[in-house]
Amino acid sequence: MTTAKKKATVDLEKAMQELEQVVEQLESGDLSLDKSLKQFEKGVKLSRDCQAALTAVERKVQVLIDGELTDIAADDLEAG
């Protein structure tokens, strides 16, 4: 599982780096209209992919936090 989580993180980081490159290219103004449109489309896809990955990670973290809090509450009840 650790490998899968690490791979997802690496993919997210790679996608974010690609997105930054796309933004830099678009901001430079050196691209033709056709190339700008293609880069914009690529940027939108990368942005959506990043958002989906972040949402998935956020859900996993929330589940872990909720599970941990549940375990702590159960332990507190047993100790009391």
C-alpha positions in Angstrom: 0.0 0.0 0.0 2.8 2.4 0.8 4.1 2.0 -2.8 0.7 2.9 -4.2 0.4 6.0 -2.0 3.9 7.1 -2.9 3.1 6.5 -6.6 0.0 8.6 -6.4 1.9 11.4 -4.7 4.6 11.3 -7.4 2.0 11.4 -10.1 0.4 14.4 -8.4 3.7 16.2 -8.2 4.5 15.4 -11.8 1.1 16.7 -12.9 1.6 19.9 -10.9 5.0 20.5 -12.4 3.6 20.0 -15.9 0.8 22.4 -15.1 3.3 25.0 -14.0 5.2 24.6 -17.3 1.9 25.0 -19.2 1.1 28.2 -17.4 4.6 29.5 -18.0 4.3 28.8 -21.7 0.9 30.5 -21.9 2.1 33.5 -19.9 5.2 33.9 -22.2 2.9 34.8 -25.1 5.4 33.1 -27.5 2.9 30.4 -28.7 0.7 30.5 -31.7 -3.0 30.7 -31.2 -3.4 27.0 -32.1 -0.6 25.9 -29.7 -1.9 28.2 -27.0 -5.3 26.5 -27.3 -3.7 23.0 -27.1 -1.7 24.0 -24.1 -4.8 25.5 -22.4 -6.7 22.3 -23.0 -3.8 20.3 -21.5 -3.7 22.7 -18.5 -7.4 22.3 -17.9 -7.0 18.5 -17.9 -4.0 18.6 -15.6 -5.9 20.9 -13.3 -8.8 18.6 -13.1 -6.5 15.6 -12.6 -4.7 17.4 -9.7 -8.0 18.4 -8.1 -9.3 14.8 -8.3 -6.1 13.5 -6.8 -6.2 16.1 -4.0 -9.9 15.3 -3.3 -9.1 11.6 -3.0 -6.2 12.2 -0.6 -8.4 14.6 1.4 -11.0 11.8 1.8 -8.4 9.3 2.8 -7.0 11.7 5.4 -10.5 12.4 6.7 -11.3 8.7 7.1 -8.0 8.2 9.0 -8.7 11.1 11.3 -12.2 10.0 11.9 -11.1 6.5 12.6 -8.3 7.7 15.0 -10.7 9.9 16.8 -13.2 7.1 17.2 -10.5 4.8 18.6 -9.4 7.5 21.0 -12.9 8.1 22.2 -13.4 4.3 22.7 -10.1 4.1 24.7 -11.2 7.1 26.8 -14.5 5.4 27.7 -12.7 2.2 28.7 -10.2 4.1 30.9 -13.0 6.0 32.6 
